[in-house]
């Protein structure tokens, strides 16, 4: 867990997306700390958090509930990105009355009313992407080597230098041989991606607790669902599913930004989060 700002102000809880860490919120959190006590966590499997065997959507939401209970938070403003946004939406159903509002950026969503036959399984493309995570380079000689590699990668090309360094410094752990290794290992990321792609393709069935996406219709607090102009079409499709499921959800498009808008244009996100809180 991280905290920005003094205790005693209204609470804001920031939840990152798959593969990242709490620290990538730093530029957003430092600005929000003028009006809120801002918290962020490393989701399970990420950063300094535990690395369990299961990564279903309800597992992540249950972690959010445990964090809120441990910190004694009430009247929380939740701000989440991608699968981290899904964590907050599900937690809002599990903790009715806890959240004042939710600001969710391109959440991972399936519409259970339009589910496909799960026996069809994942498409070859999604299977390839999930398995492709296993080929991701996990170890590097140094943080400088990681930064240089990621700075040239399309996925990070538009990140601010501060956000990218935050990921490099806190998303890796030091090894005894002096090298560094991803905290969210390729094996963990691949395990996380499978249910995400199943949700994308409308074939997620959940686990023994069932499919939780019908819970979205029970989210009672105000919700802002945002998309980013240059992100992949599937993110816009899932945001549309969220709007259809969540009562009275409002919408916003971040012009000229991609999926990781909080790391690309943090000032734009801060302004939108503040305007929604008002």
HELIX and SHEET records of a PDB file:
HELIX    1   1 UNK A   22  UNK A   25  5                                   4    
HELIX    2   2 UNK A   26  UNK A   32  1                                   7    
HELIX    3   3 UNK A   57  UNK A   71  1                                  15    
HELIX    4   4 UNK A   83  UNK A   94  1                                  12    
HELIX    5   5 UNK A  112  UNK A  114  5                                   3    
HELIX    6   6 UNK A  118  UNK A  120  5                                   3    
HELIX    7   7 UNK A  124  UNK A  132  1                                   9    
HELIX    8   8 UNK A  133  UNK A  135  5                                   3    
HELIX    9   9 UNK A  143  UNK A  151  1                                   9    
HELIX   10  10 UNK A  154  UNK A  156  5                                   3    
HELIX   11  11 UNK A  161  UNK A  170  1                                  10    
HELIX   12  12 UNK A  186  UNK A  200  1                                  15    
HELIX   13  13 UNK A  212  UNK A  218  5                                   7    
HELIX   14  14 UNK A  233  UNK A  245  1                                  13    
HELIX   15  15 UNK A  261  UNK A  264  1                                   4    
HELIX   16  16 UNK A  266  UNK A  277  1                                  12    
SHEET    1   A 7 UNK A   2  UNK A   4  0                                        
SHEET    2   A 7 UNK A  36  UNK A  41 -1                                        
SHEET    3   A 7 UNK A  10  UNK A  15  1                                        
SHEET    4   A 7 UNK A  76  UNK A  81  1                                        
SHEET    5   A 7 UNK A  99  UNK A 105  1                                        
SHEET    6   A 7 UNK A 222  UNK A 228  1                                        
SHEET    7   A 7 UNK A 250  UNK A 254  1                                        
SHEET    1   B 3 UNK A 139  UNK A 140  0                                        
SHEET    2   B 3 UNK A 180  UNK A 182 -1                                        
SHEET    3   B 3 UNK A 172  UNK A 174 -1                                        
END                                                                             
